[in-house]
């Protein structure tokens, strides 16, 4: 064996050893709940997923920490964004009826199951993506899963994204899309659901309904919601060490892309500081491996202070926006089941 080949094998072996050691160190860190328990304090949750972490989820944790997290961080810092919605996957498209309407140049999708073309309830699903990434395949899959599990129709806005658009001009169009959704459902129940940035926009929408004289949704269901774009909560730094997916460093850039001339604590970009008094019941799905956990808990505290009905669904070993599946983990299936229960059984009933 020549020296060059030996050197390559040595480097590759050293790299593998580094990856294994890094993975083991990360697994040990996330298994140690002391840090996150200090953040949770004496708060009580409506629901805690207490089953052992699945093999798929463990694999997802490690893969995301090693690869996806770094790729997302690079994209956020270097403005490598995706402005166009990903096409609806064929396996999803085959099971649903799809129509579209344009509102101020943006698509508004109307989806119903081929098995239930006239549902009695609808979801208005606001996708996440840090205000810079459009609807992803994982969003379409999640929407389809909720539709199937809860037996509902779905209305999905393709709202205007940063950096070409700012919150001040994008949110009024989103509100017009919601108004169109209300007209479309014609008095049927509608539930607003959003993940990540879409969770923040869902909360903003609920806070703006009175201003625009719109019916509030039956419930807000917030999945890993991004509710304070400033990310100034010092506990976010602690969670960043545990975060499997979304990095704090790149996420801090989002306020530069989205806020425009609005202060980063303005409720139109950070609804944590908005009015909670007129909100419908709110459910917060949050994981123990995401930087938004501290602000998600602060949101729950504010809802409690304002005597608003709320629930926290806590998944200790889950990362940011895990509900989209990795794919088909028990943990994501459980979250969809809980969402379906909220829609079909009702908020007041367990």
C-alpha positions as a Markdown table, in Angstrom:
| # | Residue | x | y | z |
|---|---|---|---|---|
| 1 | Unk | 0.0 | 0.0 | 0.0 |
| 2 | Unk | 1.5 | 3.3 | -1.0 |
| 3 | Unk | 1.9 | 6.2 | 1.3 |
| 4 | Unk | -0.7 | 8.4 | -0.4 |
| 5 | Unk | -3.4 | 5.7 | 0.0 |
| 6 | Unk | -2.4 | 5.2 | 3.6 |
| 7 | Unk | -2.7 | 8.9 | 4.3 |
| 8 | Unk | -6.2 | 9.0 | 2.7 |
| 9 | Unk | -7.3 | 6.1 | 4.8 |
| 10 | Unk | -5.9 | 7.7 | 7.9 |
| 11 | Unk | -7.7 | 11.0 | 7.2 |
| 12 | Unk | -11.0 | 9.2 | 6.5 |
| 13 | Unk | -10.7 | 7.1 | 9.6 |
| 14 | Unk | -9.9 | 10.2 | 11.7 |
| 15 | Unk | -13.0 | 12.0 | 10.2 |
| 16 | Unk | -15.2 | 9.0 | 11.0 |
| 17 | Unk | -13.9 | 9.0 | 14.6 |
| 18 | Unk | -14.6 | 12.7 | 14.9 |
| 19 | Unk | -18.2 | 12.2 | 13.6 |
| 20 | Unk | -18.8 | 9.3 | 16.0 |
| 21 | Unk | -17.5 | 11.3 | 19.0 |
| 22 | Unk | -19.5 | 14.4 | 18.0 |
| 23 | Unk | -22.6 | 12.3 | 17.6 |
| 24 | Unk | -22.1 | 10.6 | 21.0 |
| 25 | Unk | -21.4 | 13.9 | 22.7 |
| 26 | Unk | -24.6 | 15.4 | 21.2 |
| 27 | Unk | -26.7 | 12.4 | 22.2 |
| 28 | Unk | -25.4 | 12.7 | 25.8 |
| 29 | Unk | -26.2 | 16.4 | 25.8 |
| 30 | Unk | -29.8 | 16.0 | 24.6 |
| 31 | Unk | -30.4 | 13.1 | 27.0 |
| 32 | Unk | -29.3 | 15.3 | 29.9 |
| 33 | Unk | -32.5 | 17.2 | 30.7 |
| 34 | Unk | -31.1 | 19.5 | 33.4 |
| 35 | Unk | -30.6 | 22.5 | 31.1 |
| 36 | Unk | -34.1 | 22.4 | 29.6 |
| 37 | Unk | -35.7 | 21.5 | 33.0 |
| 38 | Unk | -34.2 | 24.8 | 34.4 |
| 39 | Unk | -35.9 | 26.7 | 31.5 |
| 40 | Unk | -39.2 | 24.9 | 32.0 |
| 41 | Unk | -39.2 | 25.5 | 35.8 |
| 42 | Unk | -42.5 | 24.7 | 37.5 |
| 43 | Unk | -44.6 | 25.1 | 34.4 |
| 44 | Unk | -47.2 | 22.4 | 33.8 |
| 45 | Unk | -48.1 | 21.1 | 30.4 |
| 46 | Unk | -51.4 | 19.8 | 29.1 |
| 47 | Unk | -49.6 | 17.0 | 27.3 |
| 48 | Unk | -46.1 | 15.6 | 27.4 |
| 49 | Unk | -45.0 | 12.9 | 25.0 |
| 50 | Unk | -43.4 | 10.5 | 27.4 |
| 51 | Unk | -42.6 | 7.5 | 25.2 |
| 52 | Unk | -38.9 | 6.6 | 24.5 |
| 53 | Unk | -37.4 | 8.3 | 21.5 |
| 54 | Unk | -37.9 | 6.2 | 18.3 |
| 55 | Unk | -35.0 | 5.0 | 16.3 |
| 56 | Unk | -36.1 | 7.2 | 13.4 |
| 57 | Unk | -36.1 | 10.2 | 15.6 |
| 58 | Unk | -32.7 | 9.4 | 17.0 |
| 59 | Unk | -31.3 | 9.1 | 13.5 |
| 60 | Unk | -33.0 | 12.3 | 12.6 |
| 61 | Unk | -31.4 | 14.2 | 15.6 |
| 62 | Unk | -27.9 | 13.2 | 14.6 |
| 63 | Unk | -28.2 | 13.7 | 10.9 |
| 64 | Unk | -29.8 | 17.1 | 11.3 |
| 65 | Unk | -27.2 | 18.2 | 13.8 |
| 66 | Unk | -24.4 | 17.1 | 11.5 |
| 67 | Unk | -25.7 | 18.3 | 8.1 |
| 68 | Unk | -29.1 | 20.0 | 7.9 |
| 69 | Unk | -28.4 | 22.5 | 10.7 |
| 70 | Unk | -25.2 | 23.7 | 9.0 |
| 71 | Unk | -26.8 | 23.9 | 5.6 |
| 72 | Unk | -29.7 | 26.0 | 6.9 |
| 73 | Unk | -27.3 | 28.3 | 8.8 |
| 74 | Unk | -25.3 | 28.8 | 5.6 |
| 75 | Unk | -28.4 | 29.5 | 3.6 |
| 76 | Unk | -29.8 | 32.0 | 6.1 |
| 77 | Unk | -26.5 | 33.9 | 6.4 |
| 78 | Unk | -25.9 | 34.0 | 2.6 |
| 79 | Unk | -29.5 | 34.7 | 1.5 |
| 80 | Unk | -29.8 | 31.5 | -0.4 |
| 81 | Unk | -33.6 | 31.3 | -0.3 |
| 82 | Unk | -36.4 | 29.7 | -2.3 |
| 83 | Unk | -39.2 | 32.0 | -3.3 |
| 84 | Unk | -41.3 | 29.5 | -5.2 |
| 85 | Unk | -43.6 | 26.9 | -3.6 |
| 86 | Unk | -42.5 | 23.3 | -4.1 |
| 87 | Unk | -45.0 | 21.4 | -6.2 |
| 88 | Unk | -47.5 | 19.2 | -4.4 |
| 89 | Unk | -46.1 | 15.7 | -4.3 |
| 90 | Unk | -47.8 | 13.2 | -6.7 |
| 91 | Unk | -48.9 | 10.9 | -3.8 |
| 92 | Unk | -50.6 | 13.9 | -2.1 |
| 93 | Unk | -52.1 | 15.3 | -5.4 |
| 94 | Unk | -53.6 | 11.9 | -6.1 |
| 95 | Unk | -55.7 | 12.0 | -3.0 |
| 96 | Unk | -57.0 | 15.6 | -3.0 |
| 97 | Unk | -59.0 | 18.1 | -5.2 |
| 98 | Unk | -57.0 | 21.3 | -5.8 |
| 99 | Unk | -58.2 | 24.7 | -6.9 |
| 100 | Unk | -56.3 | 28.0 | -6.8 |
| 101 | Unk | -57.2 | 31.7 | -6.7 |
| 102 | Unk | -54.9 | 34.7 | -6.8 |
| 103 | Unk | -55.0 | 37.4 | -4.2 |
| 104 | Unk | -52.9 | 40.4 | -5.1 |
| 105 | Unk | -50.7 | 38.2 | -7.2 |
| 106 | Unk | -50.2 | 35.4 | -4.6 |
| 107 | Unk | -51.7 | 32.0 | -4.9 |
| 108 | Unk | -54.4 | 30.8 | -2.4 |
| 109 | Unk | -54.8 | 27.0 | -2.5 |
| 110 | Unk | -58.1 | 25.3 | -1.7 |
| 111 | Unk | -57.8 | 21.6 | -1.0 |
| 112 | Unk | -60.4 | 18.9 | -0.2 |
| 113 | Unk | -60.1 | 15.2 | 0.0 |
| 114 | Unk | -61.4 | 13.2 | -2.9 |
| 115 | Unk | -63.2 | 11.0 | -0.3 |
| 116 | Unk | -64.7 | 14.1 | 1.4 |
| 117 | Unk | -65.2 | 16.9 | -1.2 |
| 118 | Unk | -67.6 | 18.9 | 1.1 |
| 119 | Unk | -66.0 | 18.9 | 4.6 |
| 120 | Unk | -67.7 | 20.5 | 7.6 |
| 121 | Unk | -64.4 | 22.0 | 8.9 |
| 122 | Unk | -61.4 | 23.6 | 7.3 |
| 123 | Unk | -57.8 | 24.5 | 8.3 |
| 124 | Unk | -56.1 | 27.7 | 7.2 |
| 125 | Unk | -52.5 | 26.5 | 7.1 |
| 126 | Unk | -49.7 | 29.1 | 7.2 |
| 127 | Unk | -46.4 | 27.6 | 6.3 |
| 128 | Unk | -43.1 | 28.3 | 8.0 |
| 129 | Unk | -39.7 | 28.9 | 6.5 |
| 130 | Unk | -38.4 | 31.9 | 8.3 |
| 131 | Unk | -40.3 | 34.3 | 6.0 |
| 132 | Unk | -37.7 | 33.5 | 3.3 |
| 133 | Unk | -38.5 | 29.9 | 2.3 |
| 134 | Unk | -41.7 | 29.0 | 0.5 |
| 135 | Unk | -44.0 | 26.0 | 1.0 |
| 136 | Unk | -41.9 | 22.8 | 1.1 |
| 137 | Unk | -42.8 | 19.2 | 0.3 |
| 138 | Unk | -42.9 | 18.5 | 4.1 |
| 139 | Unk | -45.6 | 21.1 | 4.4 |
| 140 | Unk | -47.8 | 19.5 | 1.8 |
| 141 | Unk | -47.3 | 16.1 | 3.5 |
| 142 | Unk | -48.2 | 17.6 | 6.9 |
| 143 | Unk | -51.3 | 19.3 | 5.4 |
| 144 | Unk | -52.4 | 16.0 | 3.8 |
| 145 | Unk | -51.9 | 14.1 | 7.0 |
| 146 | Unk | -54.0 | 16.6 | 9.0 |
| 147 | Unk | -56.7 | 16.6 | 6.4 |
| 148 | Unk | -56.8 | 12.8 | 6.5 |
| 149 | Unk | -56.6 | 12.4 | 10.2 |
| 150 | Unk | -59.1 | 15.2 | 11.1 |
| 151 | Unk | -61.3 | 14.8 | 8.0 |
| 152 | Unk | -61.1 | 18.5 | 7.1 |
| 153 | Unk | -60.4 | 20.7 | 4.0 |
| 154 | Unk | -57.4 | 23.0 | 3.8 |
| 155 | Unk | -56.8 | 26.5 | 2.6 |
| 156 | Unk | -53.1 | 27.4 | 2.1 |
| 157 | Unk | -51.8 | 30.9 | 1.4 |
| 158 | Unk | -48.6 | 31.4 | -0.6 |
| 159 | Unk | -47.8 | 34.7 | 1.1 |
| 160 | Unk | -45.1 | 37.2 | 0.0 |
| 161 | Unk | -41.7 | 36.4 | 1.3 |
| 162 | Unk | -38.6 | 38.4 | 2.4 |
| 163 | Unk | -36.2 | 39.8 | 1.5 |
| 164 | Unk | -38.1 | 41.2 | -1.5 |
| 165 | Unk | -41.2 | 41.8 | 0.7 |
| 166 | Unk | -41.4 | 43.0 | 4.3 |
| 167 | Unk | -43.9 | 42.3 | 7.0 |
| 168 | Unk | -45.7 | 45.6 | 6.6 |
| 169 | Unk | -46.8 | 44.8 | 3.0 |
| 170 | Unk | -47.0 | 41.0 | 3.2 |
| 171 | Unk | -49.3 | 40.7 | 6.3 |
| 172 | Unk | -52.2 | 42.8 | 4.9 |
| 173 | Unk | -52.2 | 40.4 | 1.8 |
| 174 | Unk | -52.2 | 37.4 | 4.2 |
| 175 | Unk | -55.2 | 38.9 | 6.0 |
| 176 | Unk | -57.0 | 39.4 | 2.7 |
| 177 | Unk | -56.4 | 35.7 | 2.0 |
| 178 | Unk | -57.9 | 34.8 | 5.3 |
| 179 | Unk | -60.9 | 37.0 | 4.5 |
| 180 | Unk | -61.3 | 35.1 | 1.2 |
| 181 | Unk | -61.0 | 31.8 | 3.2 |
| 182 | Unk | -63.8 | 32.9 | 5.5 |
| 183 | Unk | -66.0 | 33.7 | 2.5 |
| 184 | Unk | -65.2 | 30.3 | 1.0 |
| 185 | Unk | -66.0 | 28.2 | 4.1 |
| 186 | Unk | -69.3 | 30.2 | 4.4 |
| 187 | Unk | -69.8 | 29.9 | 8.1 |
| 188 | Unk | -68.2 | 26.5 | 8.6 |
| 189 | Unk | -65.6 | 26.1 | 11.3 |
| 190 | Unk | -62.0 | 27.2 | 10.4 |
| 191 | Unk | -58.9 | 26.5 | 12.4 |
| 192 | Unk | -55.7 | 28.5 | 11.8 |
| 193 | Unk | -52.6 | 26.3 | 12.0 |
| 194 | Unk | -49.0 | 27.4 | 11.3 |
| 195 | Unk | -45.5 | 26.1 | 11.8 |
| 196 | Unk | -42.4 | 28.1 | 12.8 |
| 197 | Unk | -42.7 | 31.5 | 11.1 |
| 198 | Unk | -46.2 | 30.4 | 10.1 |
| 199 | Unk | -47.0 | 29.9 | 13.8 |
| 200 | Unk | -46.0 | 33.5 | 14.4 |
| 201 | Unk | -48.1 | 34.7 | 11.5 |
| 202 | Unk | -51.0 | 32.6 | 12.8 |
| 203 | Unk | -50.8 | 34.4 | 16.1 |
| 204 | Unk | -50.5 | 37.8 | 14.4 |
| 205 | Unk | -53.6 | 36.9 | 12.3 |
| 206 | Unk | -55.5 | 36.2 | 15.5 |
| 207 | Unk | -54.5 | 39.5 | 17.0 |
| 208 | Unk | -55.5 | 41.4 | 13.9 |
| 209 | Unk | -59.0 | 40.0 | 13.4 |
| 210 | Unk | -60.7 | 42.7 | 15.4 |
| 211 | Unk | -58.9 | 45.5 | 13.6 |
| 212 | Unk | -60.1 | 44.1 | 10.2 |
| 213 | Unk | -63.6 | 43.1 | 11.5 |
| 214 | Unk | -63.0 | 39.5 | 10.7 |
| 215 | Unk | -64.4 | 36.4 | 12.5 |
| 216 | Unk | -61.7 | 34.9 | 14.7 |
| 217 | Unk | -60.9 | 31.2 | 14.0 |
| 218 | Unk | -62.2 | 28.5 | 16.3 |
| 219 | Unk | -58.7 | 27.8 | 17.5 |
| 220 | Unk | -55.1 | 28.7 | 16.8 |
| 221 | Unk | -52.8 | 25.7 | 16.7 |
| 222 | Unk | -49.1 | 26.8 | 16.7 |
| 223 | Unk | -46.4 | 24.3 | 15.8 |
| 224 | Unk | -42.9 | 25.3 | 17.0 |
| 225 | Unk | -44.0 | 29.0 | 16.7 |
| 226 | Unk | -41.6 | 31.8 | 16.0 |
| 227 | Unk | -43.1 | 34.6 | 18.1 |
| 228 | Unk | -40.2 | 36.9 | 18.9 |
| 229 | Unk | -38.0 | 37.7 | 15.9 |
| 230 | Unk | -35.5 | 39.6 | 18.1 |
| 231 | Unk | -34.4 | 36.3 | 19.7 |
| 232 | Unk | -33.1 | 38.3 | 22.6 |
| 233 | Unk | -34.2 | 35.8 | 25.2 |
| 234 | Unk | -30.8 | 34.6 | 26.7 |
| 235 | Unk | -32.3 | 31.1 | 27.1 |
| 236 | Unk | -32.3 | 30.7 | 23.3 |
| 237 | Unk | -28.5 | 30.5 | 23.5 |
| 238 | Unk | -28.8 | 27.6 | 26.0 |
| 239 | Unk | -31.2 | 25.9 | 23.7 |
| 240 | Unk | -29.0 | 26.4 | 20.7 |
| 241 | Unk | -26.5 | 23.9 | 22.1 |
| 242 | Unk | -29.3 | 21.4 | 22.1 |
| 243 | Unk | -30.9 | 22.4 | 18.9 |
| 244 | Unk | -30.8 | 19.6 | 16.3 |
| 245 | Unk | -32.0 | 21.7 | 13.4 |
| 246 | Unk | -32.6 | 25.4 | 13.4 |
| 247 | Unk | -29.5 | 27.4 | 14.4 |
| 248 | Unk | -29.6 | 30.6 | 16.4 |
| 249 | Unk | -26.8 | 32.3 | 14.4 |
| 250 | Unk | -28.6 | 32.2 | 11.1 |
| 251 | Unk | -32.0 | 32.8 | 12.6 |
| 252 | Unk | -30.8 | 36.2 | 14.0 |
| 253 | Unk | -30.5 | 37.4 | 10.4 |
| 254 | Unk | -34.2 | 37.0 | 9.8 |
| 255 | Unk | -35.1 | 40.3 | 11.4 |
| 256 | Unk | -32.9 | 42.1 | 8.9 |
| 257 | Unk | -34.8 | 40.4 | 6.0 |
| 258 | Unk | -38.4 | 40.7 | 7.3 |
| 259 | Unk | -38.8 | 43.7 | 9.7 |
| 260 | Unk | -38.1 | 46.6 | 7.3 |
| 261 | Unk | -38.6 | 49.8 | 9.2 |
| 262 | Unk | -40.5 | 48.1 | 12.0 |
| 263 | Unk | -38.9 | 47.6 | 15.4 |
| 264 | Unk | -38.0 | 44.0 | 16.1 |
| 265 | Unk | -40.4 | 44.0 | 19.1 |
| 266 | Unk | -43.3 | 45.4 | 17.0 |
| 267 | Unk | -46.3 | 42.9 | 17.3 |
| 268 | Unk | -46.4 | 42.7 | 13.5 |
| 269 | Unk | -43.1 | 40.8 | 13.6 |
| 270 | Unk | -43.0 | 39.7 | 17.2 |
| 271 | Unk | -46.5 | 38.8 | 18.3 |
| 272 | Unk | -45.3 | 37.8 | 21.7 |
| 273 | Unk | -45.6 | 41.5 | 22.5 |
| 274 | Unk | -49.1 | 41.8 | 20.9 |
| 275 | Unk | -52.6 | 41.9 | 22.5 |
| 276 | Unk | -53.7 | 38.5 | 23.8 |
| 277 | Unk | -57.1 | 39.5 | 25.1 |
| 278 | Unk | -59.3 | 38.7 | 22.0 |
| 279 | Unk | -57.6 | 35.5 | 20.9 |
| 280 | Unk | -59.4 | 32.2 | 20.5 |
| 281 | Unk | -58.1 | 29.1 | 22.4 |
| 282 | Unk | -54.4 | 28.6 | 21.6 |
| 283 | Unk | -52.4 | 25.3 | 21.5 |
| 284 | Unk | -48.6 | 25.4 | 21.3 |
| 285 | Unk | -46.7 | 22.3 | 20.1 |
| 286 | Unk | -43.1 | 22.7 | 21.1 |
| 287 | Unk | -40.0 | 20.5 | 21.3 |
| 288 | Unk | -37.2 | 20.2 | 23.8 |
| 289 | Unk | -34.5 | 20.5 | 21.1 |
| 290 | Unk | -35.4 | 23.9 | 19.6 |
| 291 | Unk | -34.3 | 27.5 | 20.2 |
| 292 | Unk | -38.0 | 28.6 | 20.2 |
| 293 | Unk | -38.8 | 26.7 | 23.4 |
| 294 | Unk | -38.2 | 29.6 | 25.8 |
| 295 | Unk | -40.3 | 32.0 | 23.8 |
| 296 | Unk | -43.0 | 29.4 | 23.3 |
| 297 | Unk | -43.2 | 29.1 | 27.1 |
| 298 | Unk | -43.3 | 32.9 | 27.5 |
| 299 | Unk | -46.2 | 32.9 | 25.1 |
| 300 | Unk | -48.0 | 30.4 | 27.3 |
| 301 | Unk | -47.3 | 32.5 | 30.4 |
| 302 | Unk | -48.8 | 35.6 | 28.7 |
| 303 | Unk | -51.9 | 33.7 | 27.7 |
| 304 | Unk | -52.3 | 32.5 | 31.3 |
| 305 | Unk | -51.8 | 36.1 | 32.6 |
| 306 | Unk | -54.6 | 37.2 | 30.2 |
| 307 | Unk | -56.9 | 34.4 | 31.3 |
| 308 | Unk | -57.0 | 33.0 | 27.8 |
| 309 | Unk | -57.5 | 29.2 | 27.3 |
| 310 | Unk | -54.3 | 27.6 | 26.1 |
| 311 | Unk | -52.6 | 24.3 | 26.0 |
| 312 | Unk | -48.9 | 23.3 | 25.7 |
| 313 | Unk | -48.0 | 20.0 | 24.0 |
| 314 | Unk | -44.4 | 19.2 | 24.9 |
| 315 | Unk | -42.2 | 16.7 | 23.1 |
| 316 | Unk | -38.9 | 16.6 | 25.1 |
| 317 | Unk | -36.7 | 14.9 | 22.4 |
| 318 | Unk | -38.1 | 16.7 | 19.3 |
| 319 | Unk | -36.5 | 19.4 | 17.2 |
| 320 | Unk | -37.9 | 22.4 | 15.5 |
| 321 | Unk | -41.0 | 21.8 | 13.3 |
| 322 | Unk | -40.7 | 18.0 | 13.6 |
| 323 | Unk | -44.4 | 17.7 | 12.9 |
| 324 | Unk | -43.7 | 17.5 | 9.1 |
| 325 | Unk | -42.2 | 14.0 | 9.6 |
| 326 | Unk | -38.8 | 12.5 | 9.1 |
| 327 | Unk | -40.6 | 10.7 | 7.6 |
| 328 | Unk | -43.4 | 9.0 | 9.5 |
| 329 | Unk | -41.9 | 9.0 | 12.9 |
| 330 | Unk | -44.1 | 7.9 | 15.8 |
| 331 | Unk | -43.5 | 11.4 | 17.3 |
| 332 | Unk | -44.8 | 13.2 | 14.2 |
| 333 | Unk | -47.8 | 10.8 | 13.9 |
| 334 | Unk | -48.6 | 11.5 | 17.6 |
| 335 | Unk | -48.5 | 15.3 | 17.0 |
| 336 | Unk | -50.9 | 15.0 | 14.0 |
| 337 | Unk | -53.2 | 12.8 | 16.1 |
| 338 | Unk | -53.3 | 15.5 | 18.9 |
| 339 | Unk | -54.0 | 18.2 | 16.3 |
| 340 | Unk | -56.9 | 16.1 | 14.9 |
| 341 | Unk | -58.3 | 15.7 | 18.4 |
| 342 | Unk | -58.2 | 19.4 | 18.9 |
| 343 | Unk | -60.2 | 19.9 | 15.8 |
| 344 | Unk | -62.7 | 17.0 | 16.1 |
| 345 | Unk | -63.1 | 16.5 | 19.9 |
| 346 | Unk | -62.7 | 20.2 | 20.8 |
| 347 | Unk | -60.5 | 22.3 | 22.9 |
| 348 | Unk | -62.5 | 22.1 | 26.1 |
| 349 | Unk | -62.7 | 18.3 | 26.0 |
| 350 | Unk | -59.7 | 16.1 | 26.7 |
